[in-house]
Amino acid sequence: MANTLDMQTIFREDIPLIDVRAPVEFDAGAFSQASNLPILDDMQREQVGICYSASGPASATSLGHDLVSGEDRDIKIAAWLAFLREHPDALLYCFRGGQRSRIACEWLKAEGYDVPRIEGGYKALRRCLLSTIENLPPLVIVAGKTGSGKTEFLQQFDQSIDLEGIANHRGSAFGRHISAQPTQLNFENELSIHFLKLAQHPSIFIEDEGRMIGKVHLPPPLQEKMQTAPIALLEDSIATRAERIYQEYIELQWREYEAHFEGRAADEFSRYLIEAVDAIRKRLGNTAHSEVRGSVLAALKHQEQVGSLEGHREWITLLLADYYDPMYNYQLEKKSSRVKVTGSREVVTDWLLNHTESFA
């Protein structure tokens, strides 16, 4: 059985994992290096659970053996063996490290494979990760107005974590991608693994974020740490920021929509932009919302008629000047005492590389 003291090593070294839980459990929360090769499928798991509640563990185990027998059993063992031939150092687990993983390991041992199973299963692995979030190293926040390119800026540092990348969301009303965000559990698991892998650094750099990134929320210990962390503030002109937003949210996004939706791309792209504008209606106020919405509709019409995306530049600049910048200035005022450096990318880069160890 895998030693629980080595759980951090499992994640630091991306050791391959066989997750024998049912697909419904895996989809709710798993780990990036794990492959779901279940011993019970969703229906079988449900039947065993009902039997367990009605007749106890012995009857449930007996039913499980009856359900996973013959060809079904052979297929599942063959899938495990194929994985192990490709990943001979793999470990195996179920939810609590109990019956399912024990039986799987017994079947594999009969085939000549002595596979370690993880004591405590998924629950113990997740506890290990959550303890990482509860004992975070010093953080430094990189802040800046919308369009400052904070995410891209942070990519140059080995000790940075891309919160928005892990959340699969750009962090604003316009921030959703075509692909779905991770579940809350998966977001927390992946975020914890990133922190664990960077634990040797004296401090970790992350982007300024609110409590929510799209539909997932930052774990409370991380939120608390961010509320007291020093801030490095990136400055850039509104023209440069508007151009950056145009490139990322319009040109790049439109190409992704064309590739994904093909003939429905224009309709889906329009829906994406209008829903994003409508999501901030209360904060904009009715008058400003109507103005921005009208500008977006005009840009979409121009795109349809002329085949050009250029019309979107107008509403981007309008939204920055009248909504995002005032909102950011208000939020920044409340944490101005934590701002340690303000300036260009070069200025902020120099400070991060040469002055952050004092905050460790």
C-alpha positions as CSV (number, residue, x, y, z in Angstrom):
1,M,0.0,0.0,0.0
2,A,1.4,3.5,-1.0
3,N,2.7,5.4,2.0
4,T,0.5,8.4,2.9
5,L,3.7,10.3,3.7
6,D,4.6,10.2,0.0
7,M,1.4,11.8,-1.2
8,Q,3.0,15.2,-2.0
9,T,5.6,13.3,-4.1
10,I,2.8,11.7,-6.1
11,F,1.7,15.2,-7.2
12,R,5.1,16.8,-7.4
13,E,6.3,14.1,-9.8
14,D,3.1,13.5,-11.6
15,I,3.0,9.8,-10.8
16,P,0.4,8.1,-13.0
17,L,-2.8,7.1,-11.1
18,I,-5.5,4.6,-11.8
19,D,-8.8,5.8,-10.4
20,V,-11.2,2.9,-10.1
21,R,-14.1,5.0,-8.9
22,A,-17.2,5.3,-11.0
23,P,-17.3,7.9,-13.8
24,V,-19.8,10.1,-12.0
25,E,-17.3,10.3,-9.1
26,F,-14.4,11.0,-11.3
27,D,-16.2,13.7,-13.2
28,A,-17.1,15.5,-10.0
29,G,-13.4,15.7,-8.8
30,A,-10.2,14.0,-9.8
31,F,-6.5,14.7,-10.5
32,S,-4.8,15.7,-13.7
33,Q,-2.5,12.7,-13.8
34,A,-5.3,10.2,-13.0
35,S,-7.1,8.0,-15.6
36,N,-10.5,6.7,-14.8
37,L,-10.7,3.0,-15.3
38,P,-13.6,2.1,-13.0
39,I,-14.3,-1.3,-11.4
40,L,-18.0,-0.4,-11.2
41,D,-19.7,1.8,-13.8
42,D,-22.3,4.3,-12.7
43,M,-25.3,2.0,-12.8
44,Q,-23.4,-0.8,-11.0
45,R,-22.3,1.6,-8.3
46,E,-25.8,2.7,-7.8
47,Q,-27.1,-0.9,-7.4
48,V,-24.3,-1.7,-5.0
49,G,-25.1,1.4,-2.9
50,I,-28.8,0.5,-2.7
51,C,-27.9,-3.0,-1.6
52,Y,-25.4,-1.7,1.0
53,S,-28.1,0.6,2.5
54,A,-30.7,-2.2,2.6
55,S,-28.7,-5.3,3.5
56,G,-25.2,-4.2,4.7
57,P,-21.6,-4.5,3.4
58,A,-21.4,-8.3,3.0
59,S,-24.4,-8.3,0.6
60,A,-23.1,-5.3,-1.3
61,T,-19.7,-6.9,-1.8
62,S,-21.4,-10.1,-3.0
63,L,-23.5,-8.1,-5.5
64,G,-20.5,-6.3,-6.7
65,H,-18.7,-9.5,-7.6
66,D,-21.9,-10.8,-9.3
67,L,-22.2,-7.5,-11.4
68,V,-18.5,-7.5,-12.3
69,S,-17.9,-11.0,-13.6
70,G,-17.3,-12.9,-16.8
71,E,-16.6,-10.7,-19.8
72,D,-17.2,-7.4,-18.0
73,R,-14.5,-8.4,-15.4
74,D,-12.1,-9.4,-18.2
75,I,-12.6,-6.1,-20.0
76,K,-11.9,-4.1,-16.9
77,I,-8.8,-6.1,-16.0
78,A,-7.5,-5.8,-19.6
79,A,-7.9,-2.0,-19.4
80,W,-5.8,-1.8,-16.2
81,L,-3.2,-4.1,-17.6
82,A,-2.9,-2.0,-20.8
83,F,-2.4,1.1,-18.6
84,L,0.2,-0.6,-16.4
85,R,2.2,-1.7,-19.4
86,E,2.5,1.9,-20.5
87,H,2.9,3.3,-16.9
88,P,4.6,0.6,-14.8
89,D,5.0,3.0,-11.9
90,A,1.3,3.7,-11.5
91,L,-0.6,3.7,-8.3
92,L,-4.2,2.7,-7.8
93,Y,-7.0,4.1,-5.6
94,C,-10.8,4.3,-5.0
95,F,-12.7,6.7,-2.9
96,R,-11.5,5.8,0.6
97,G,-8.9,3.1,-0.2
98,G,-11.4,0.4,0.7
99,Q,-13.1,-2.5,-1.1
100,R,-12.9,-1.4,-4.7
101,S,-9.2,-0.7,-4.8
102,R,-8.4,-3.7,-2.7
103,I,-10.3,-6.0,-5.0
104,A,-8.8,-4.4,-8.1
105,C,-5.3,-4.9,-6.7
106,E,-6.1,-8.6,-5.9
107,W,-7.3,-9.2,-9.4
108,L,-4.2,-7.5,-10.8
109,K,-1.9,-9.5,-8.5
110,A,-3.4,-12.7,-9.9
111,E,-2.3,-11.4,-13.4
112,G,1.3,-10.9,-12.1
113,Y,1.1,-7.1,-11.4
114,D,1.6,-6.0,-7.8
115,V,0.2,-2.5,-7.9
116,P,0.4,-0.3,-4.8
117,R,-2.9,1.1,-3.7
118,I,-3.2,4.5,-2.0
119,E,-4.2,4.3,1.7
120,G,-7.2,6.5,2.2
121,G,-7.9,6.8,-1.5
122,Y,-9.2,9.9,-3.2
123,K,-10.2,11.4,0.1
124,A,-6.7,11.2,1.6
125,L,-5.2,12.6,-1.6
126,R,-7.5,15.5,-1.6
127,R,-6.8,16.2,2.1
128,C,-3.2,16.3,1.2
129,L,-3.8,19.0,-1.4
130,L,-6.2,21.0,0.7
131,S,-3.5,21.2,3.4
132,T,-1.3,22.9,0.8
133,I,-3.9,25.6,0.3
134,E,-4.2,26.0,4.1
135,N,-0.4,26.5,4.4
136,L,0.3,28.8,1.6
137,P,3.7,30.5,1.0
138,P,4.0,34.3,0.8
139,L,2.2,35.7,-2.2
140,V,2.8,38.8,-4.3
141,I,-0.2,40.1,-6.3
142,V,0.3,41.5,-9.8
143,A,-2.5,44.0,-10.4
144,G,-3.5,46.4,-13.2
145,K,-6.5,47.8,-15.0
146,T,-8.4,45.5,-17.4
147,G,-6.4,44.8,-20.5
148,S,-3.0,45.4,-18.8
149,G,-2.0,41.9,-19.9
150,K,-1.4,40.6,-16.4
151,T,-1.8,36.9,-17.3
152,E,0.7,37.1,-20.1
153,F,3.1,39.2,-18.0
154,L,3.2,36.6,-15.3
155,Q,4.1,33.8,-17.7
156,Q,7.7,34.9,-17.7
157,F,8.2,34.0,-14.1
158,D,8.8,30.4,-12.9
159,Q,7.2,31.1,-9.6
160,S,3.9,32.3,-11.0
161,I,0.5,30.6,-11.0
162,D,-2.1,31.3,-13.7
163,L,-5.4,31.3,-11.8
164,E,-7.4,32.1,-14.9
165,G,-5.8,29.4,-16.9
166,I,-6.6,26.8,-14.2
167,A,-10.2,28.2,-14.0
168,N,-10.4,28.2,-17.8
169,H,-11.9,31.7,-17.7
170,R,-10.5,35.2,-18.3
171,G,-12.1,36.5,-15.1
172,S,-14.5,39.1,-16.4
173,A,-18.1,39.1,-17.7
174,F,-16.6,38.6,-21.2
175,G,-14.1,35.9,-19.9
176,R,-15.8,32.6,-20.7
177,H,-14.2,30.2,-23.2
178,I,-16.1,27.8,-25.5
179,S,-14.9,24.9,-23.4
180,A,-16.4,24.4,-20.0
181,Q,-14.8,25.4,-16.7
182,P,-13.6,22.7,-14.3
183,T,-15.8,21.7,-11.4
184,Q,-15.0,23.4,-8.2
185,L,-13.3,20.3,-6.8
186,N,-11.1,20.0,-9.9
187,F,-10.2,23.6,-9.8
188,E,-9.1,23.3,-6.1
189,N,-7.2,20.1,-6.9
190,E,-5.3,21.6,-9.8
191,L,-4.6,24.8,-8.0
192,S,-3.3,23.0,-5.0
193,I,-1.0,20.9,-7.2
194,H,0.5,24.1,-8.7
195,F,1.1,25.6,-5.3
196,L,2.7,22.3,-4.1
197,K,5.1,22.2,-7.1
198,L,6.2,25.8,-6.4
199,A,6.7,25.4,-2.6
200,Q,10.5,25.8,-2.9
201,H,10.2,29.4,-4.0
202,P,10.3,32.1,-1.3
203,S,7.2,33.7,-2.8
204,I,4.6,33.0,-5.5
205,F,3.3,35.6,-8.0
206,I,-0.4,35.5,-8.9
207,E,-2.8,37.9,-10.7
208,D,-5.2,40.1,-8.8
209,E,-8.6,38.3,-8.8
210,G,-11.9,38.7,-7.1
211,R,-13.6,35.9,-5.1
212,M,-15.0,34.3,-8.3
213,I,-13.4,33.4,-11.6
214,G,-16.4,32.7,-13.7
215,K,-18.4,30.0,-11.8
216,V,-15.6,28.7,-9.6
217,H,-14.4,30.5,-6.4
218,L,-11.0,30.8,-4.9
219,P,-10.6,28.7,-1.7
220,P,-11.1,30.9,1.4
221,P,-7.5,30.4,2.7
222,L,-6.2,31.8,-0.6
223,Q,-8.7,34.7,-0.6
224,E,-7.6,35.6,2.9
225,K,-3.9,35.5,2.0
226,M,-4.5,37.6,-1.1
227,Q,-6.2,40.3,1.0
228,T,-3.0,41.1,2.9
229,A,-0.4,40.4,0.2
230,P,1.8,43.1,-1.3
231,I,0.8,44.4,-4.7
232,A,2.8,45.2,-7.8
233,L,0.7,47.5,-10.1
234,L,1.2,47.3,-13.9
235,E,0.4,50.6,-15.8
236,D,-0.5,50.8,-19.4
237,S,-2.3,53.3,-21.7
238,I,-6.0,52.9,-22.5
239,A,-5.1,52.6,-26.2
240,T,-2.7,49.7,-25.6
241,R,-5.2,48.0,-23.2
242,A,-8.1,48.4,-25.7
243,E,-5.9,46.9,-28.5
244,R,-4.9,44.0,-26.3
245,I,-8.6,43.3,-25.4
246,Y,-9.6,43.6,-29.1
247,Q,-6.9,41.0,-30.1
248,E,-7.8,38.5,-27.3
249,Y,-11.5,38.9,-26.8
250,I,-12.5,39.6,-30.4
251,E,-10.0,38.4,-33.0
252,L,-8.8,35.4,-31.2
253,Q,-12.2,34.5,-29.8
254,W,-13.8,34.9,-33.2
255,R,-11.3,32.5,-34.8
256,E,-12.1,30.0,-32.0
257,Y,-15.8,30.4,-32.7
258,E,-15.4,29.9,-36.4
259,A,-13.4,26.7,-35.9
260,H,-15.7,25.3,-33.2
261,F,-19.2,26.3,-34.4
262,E,-18.6,26.7,-38.2
263,G,-21.9,27.8,-39.8
264,R,-23.3,28.8,-36.4
265,A,-20.3,30.9,-35.4
266,A,-21.9,34.3,-36.0
267,D,-25.0,33.5,-33.9
268,E,-23.0,32.0,-31.1
269,F,-20.5,34.9,-31.1
270,S,-23.3,37.4,-31.0
271,R,-24.9,35.5,-28.1
272,Y,-21.6,35.5,-26.2
273,L,-21.1,39.2,-26.5
274,I,-24.7,40.3,-25.7
275,E,-25.0,37.9,-22.7
276,A,-21.7,39.4,-21.4
277,V,-23.0,43.0,-21.7
278,D,-26.3,42.1,-20.2
279,A,-24.6,40.4,-17.2
280,I,-23.2,43.8,-16.1
281,R,-26.3,45.8,-16.7
282,K,-26.9,46.6,-13.0
283,R,-23.4,47.8,-12.6
284,L,-23.5,49.9,-15.8
285,G,-26.9,51.4,-15.1
286,N,-29.6,51.5,-17.7
287,T,-28.3,54.4,-19.7
288,A,-24.7,53.2,-20.0
289,H,-25.9,49.7,-20.6
290,S,-28.1,50.8,-23.5
291,E,-25.3,52.7,-25.0
292,V,-22.8,49.9,-24.8
293,R,-25.3,47.3,-26.0
294,G,-26.2,49.4,-28.9
295,S,-22.5,49.8,-29.9
296,V,-22.0,46.0,-29.6
297,L,-25.1,45.4,-31.8
298,A,-23.8,47.9,-34.4
299,A,-20.4,46.2,-34.4
300,L,-22.0,42.8,-34.9
301,K,-24.1,44.2,-37.8
302,H,-21.0,45.7,-39.4
303,Q,-19.2,42.3,-39.0
304,E,-22.1,40.5,-40.7
305,Q,-22.4,43.0,-43.6
306,V,-18.8,43.8,-44.3
307,G,-16.9,40.8,-42.8
308,S,-14.8,43.1,-40.6
309,L,-14.3,43.0,-36.8
310,E,-13.0,46.5,-36.6
311,G,-16.3,47.9,-35.4
312,H,-15.8,46.2,-32.0
313,R,-13.0,48.6,-31.1
314,E,-15.5,51.4,-30.3
315,W,-17.4,49.6,-27.6
316,I,-14.3,48.2,-26.1
317,T,-12.8,51.6,-25.5
318,L,-16.2,52.9,-24.3
319,L,-16.5,50.1,-21.8
320,L,-13.0,50.5,-20.5
321,A,-13.4,54.3,-20.0
322,D,-16.9,54.3,-18.5
323,Y,-17.1,51.0,-16.6
324,Y,-13.9,49.0,-16.0
325,D,-11.5,51.8,-15.2
326,P,-13.7,53.6,-12.7
327,M,-14.6,50.3,-11.1
328,Y,-10.9,49.3,-10.8
329,N,-9.9,52.7,-9.5
330,Y,-12.5,52.3,-6.7
331,Q,-11.3,48.8,-5.8
332,L,-7.6,49.8,-5.9
333,E,-8.2,52.8,-3.6
334,K,-9.3,50.3,-0.8
335,K,-6.0,48.4,-1.0
336,S,-3.6,51.3,-2.0
337,S,-1.6,50.8,1.2
338,R,-0.4,47.4,-0.1
339,V,0.9,48.7,-3.5
340,K,4.7,48.5,-3.3
341,V,5.6,49.4,-6.9
342,T,3.7,51.0,-9.8
343,G,5.0,51.3,-13.3
344,S,5.7,49.7,-16.7
345,R,6.4,46.1,-17.3
346,E,10.1,46.7,-17.0
347,V,9.7,48.5,-13.7
348,V,7.4,45.8,-12.2
349,T,9.6,43.0,-13.6
350,D,12.7,44.4,-11.9
351,W,10.9,44.8,-8.6
352,L,9.5,41.3,-8.7
353,L,12.9,39.8,-9.4
354,N,14.9,41.9,-6.9
355,H,12.7,43.0,-4.1
356,T,10.1,40.3,-3.2
357,E,12.2,38.1,-1.0
358,S,11.8,40.6,1.8
359,F,8.1,39.6,1.9
360,A,8.8,35.9,2.4
